[in-house]
């Protein structure tokens, strides 16, 4: 009888060790996926930081045309969309089969701009896997 009890304790110990090893493997897989995801996002965020947008002309109340110049450089991503916001609301977005190139200017049409309105611009970029990322606001100006 003693040998069966000893075998039972040994089996229990082995099962506990296997459960602990399985838990460590599951946690390590989760952590590795998080690290890979953070690394990929960091590369795209770095591309956003290398990108420059500017409003080359002064925007005055009543203007309907807003010009945005794209500058900077980045690798492994493409520009997929340009957004212009007036007072936090999307005033215009540029989407096309051929997105604007770096160094080019894009003119958007908006309406209802008043003095002291805040105008902002940003872009959406696409990484090498085809996933879209919205960059933070890259240019800001105030209507005079």
C-alpha positions as CSV (number, residue, x, y, z in Angstrom):
1,X,0.0,0.0,0.0
2,X,2.8,2.4,0.8
3,X,4.2,2.2,-2.7
4,X,0.9,3.3,-4.3
5,X,0.8,6.3,-2.0
6,X,4.4,7.2,-3.0
7,X,3.5,6.8,-6.7
8,X,0.5,9.0,-6.3
9,X,2.6,11.8,-4.6
10,X,5.2,11.4,-7.4
11,X,2.6,11.7,-10.1
12,X,1.1,14.8,-8.3
13,X,4.5,16.4,-8.1
14,X,5.2,15.7,-11.8
15,X,1.8,17.2,-12.8
16,X,2.4,20.3,-10.8
17,X,5.8,20.8,-12.4
18,X,4.2,20.3,-15.9
19,X,1.5,22.9,-15.0
20,X,4.1,25.4,-13.9
21,X,6.2,24.9,-17.0
22,X,3.0,25.4,-19.2
23,X,2.2,28.6,-17.3
24,X,5.7,29.9,-17.9
25,X,5.5,29.1,-21.6
26,X,2.1,30.8,-22.0
27,X,3.3,33.9,-20.1
28,X,6.5,34.1,-22.2
29,X,4.5,33.8,-25.5
30,X,2.2,36.6,-24.4
31,X,5.2,38.8,-23.4
32,X,7.0,38.1,-26.7
33,X,3.9,39.1,-28.7
34,X,3.6,42.3,-26.8
35,X,7.3,43.1,-27.4
36,X,7.0,42.4,-31.1
37,X,3.9,44.6,-31.4
38,X,5.5,47.4,-29.5
39,X,8.6,47.2,-31.7
40,X,6.6,47.4,-34.9
41,X,4.5,50.3,-33.6
42,X,7.7,52.1,-32.5
43,X,9.1,51.9,-36.1
44,X,5.9,53.4,-37.5
45,X,5.8,56.1,-34.8
46,X,9.4,57.0,-35.7
47,X,8.3,57.4,-39.3
48,X,5.6,59.8,-38.1
49,X,8.2,61.8,-36.3
50,X,10.4,62.1,-39.5
51,X,7.4,63.4,-41.5
52,X,6.8,67.2,-41.7
53,X,3.7,69.1,-42.6
54,X,3.4,72.9,-42.9
55,X,1.0,75.5,-43.9
56,X,3.2,77.6,-46.3
57,X,0.6,80.4,-46.6
58,X,-1.3,82.4,-44.0
59,X,-4.9,81.3,-43.7
60,X,-7.3,84.2,-43.3
61,X,-11.0,84.3,-42.3
62,X,-13.2,83.4,-45.3
63,X,-10.5,81.4,-47.1
64,X,-11.7,78.3,-48.8
65,X,-8.4,76.9,-50.0
66,X,-5.8,75.6,-47.5
67,X,-2.4,74.6,-48.8
68,X,-0.4,71.9,-47.0
69,X,3.3,71.1,-47.9
70,X,4.6,67.6,-47.1
71,X,8.2,67.3,-46.1
72,X,10.6,65.0,-44.2
73,X,11.5,61.5,-45.0
74,X,10.7,58.0,-44.0
75,X,11.3,54.4,-45.1
76,X,9.1,51.3,-45.3
77,X,5.8,53.3,-45.2
78,X,3.7,55.1,-47.7
79,X,1.4,58.0,-47.3
80,X,-2.2,56.8,-47.7
81,X,-4.3,59.8,-46.5
82,X,-4.0,63.5,-45.6
83,X,-6.4,65.1,-43.0
84,X,-7.1,68.7,-42.4
85,X,-9.1,69.6,-39.3
86,X,-10.8,72.9,-38.5
87,X,-11.6,73.4,-34.8
88,X,-11.1,69.7,-34.2
89,X,-13.6,68.6,-36.9
90,X,-12.4,67.0,-40.2
91,X,-12.6,69.7,-42.8
92,X,-11.0,67.8,-45.6
93,X,-9.2,64.6,-46.3
94,X,-7.2,63.7,-49.4
95,X,-7.3,60.1,-50.5
96,X,-6.3,59.0,-53.9
97,X,-4.9,56.2,-56.0
98,X,-1.7,58.1,-56.0
99,X,-1.1,59.8,-52.7
100,X,0.9,63.0,-52.8
101,X,4.7,62.7,-52.7
102,X,7.0,64.1,-50.1
103,X,8.0,67.7,-51.0
104,X,4.7,68.3,-52.9
105,X,1.9,70.6,-51.8
106,X,-1.8,69.7,-51.6
107,X,-4.6,72.2,-51.7
108,X,-7.8,71.4,-49.8
109,X,-11.1,73.2,-50.0
110,X,-12.9,74.1,-46.7
111,X,-15.7,76.5,-45.8
112,X,-16.7,78.6,-42.9
113,X,-13.3,79.5,-41.5
114,X,-13.4,82.4,-39.1
115,X,-10.8,84.4,-37.3
116,X,-9.1,82.5,-34.4
117,X,-10.2,79.1,-35.8
118,X,-7.6,76.4,-35.2
119,X,-6.5,74.5,-38.4
120,X,-4.5,71.2,-38.0
121,X,-3.1,68.7,-40.4
122,X,-1.9,65.1,-40.1
123,X,-1.5,62.0,-42.3
124,X,-2.3,58.3,-42.2
125,X,0.6,56.1,-43.3
126,X,0.7,52.5,-44.4
127,X,3.4,50.2,-43.2
128,X,5.1,47.4,-45.3
129,X,2.4,45.0,-44.2
130,X,-0.4,47.2,-45.4
131,X,-1.6,48.3,-42.0
132,X,-2.8,51.9,-41.6
133,X,-1.6,54.2,-38.7
134,X,-2.8,57.7,-38.0
135,X,0.0,60.0,-37.0
136,X,-0.5,62.6,-34.4
137,X,-1.2,66.2,-35.4
138,X,1.9,67.4,-37.4
139,X,1.0,71.0,-38.2
140,X,-1.1,73.6,-36.5
141,X,-2.0,77.2,-37.4
142,X,-4.6,79.8,-36.4
143,X,-6.8,81.6,-38.9
144,X,-6.3,85.4,-38.8
